[in-house]
Amino acid sequence: MISNGIKKYVAAAVVVLMTATSFAQMTSGKIVFYRKMNLKKIFKDNPRVAPMLNDDVTWNVDSFALYFDENRSAFVPIEGDQMERGMMKMLTPQNTTYKNLAQDERTVEMVMMGTPMTIQDSLKKRVWKVTDSKRRIAGYMCRKSMLELNDTTRLYAWFTSDIVPSVGPEGFDGLPGAILGFANEEGSIVYFAKRVKEMTPPEEVMTPKGKSKDVFKEEELKALLIERMGKWIKKEDLDAQFEWL
């Protein structure tokens, strides 16, 4: 028979093991996000696009995967999981964003004006205001934070410190943990994690593909687009778009 002393020792060991497991922090893995974009809200002031948006194309929903380890991340569209909405798909960016936290570098691969282009630049410095508000996302308790881009634009993110690396969707990071939820103030663009999996990301996923011959610093590309598209796009709209990169 097992003595009471041994039983108590085993019980204590189980409690310690359960406690250690519950507080284990993830350092590498994969987060699957869905993104919802309310195209009517986004393009309500665009006279060329707004007339084409009927009730059937109000929302565009698609999915992305965020792979990460302690120093790197890759935010990539999930091919085959994007909703086909004809030309509406052209209005929703499908950028791939790579970050190297240790080297302060980011690479954004995109298609603009029908041409593959790449931004290679330093990471953006975000100044977040962390609040006491909390909510559970994909099984993780997250804290709400706010980012003021300018006097009129606020963005909100929910992050968890249970996932250690400072990563997030698109070009957003800089919080003490991973961003699992993200939205602009009017709710026209939202990202939320559907599931999280602990894993070691494949090296080929974490490495930029280098498909584009046109590589720019962010300010260089903005200047080029203003030069070529200044008649069709406002500088403030372009600045707002690039804040997400």
Beta strands, then each sheet from edge to edge (+ up, - down):
strand 1: 29-38
strand 2: 59-68
strand 3: 72-77
strand 4: 96-100
strand 5: 105-112
strand 6: 115-121
strand 7: 128-137
strand 8: 140-148
strand 9: 154-160
strand 10: 178-184
strand 11: 189-198
strand 12: 215-216
sheet 1: 7+ 8- 9+ 10- 11+ 1- 2+ 3- 4+ 5- 6+ 12+
end
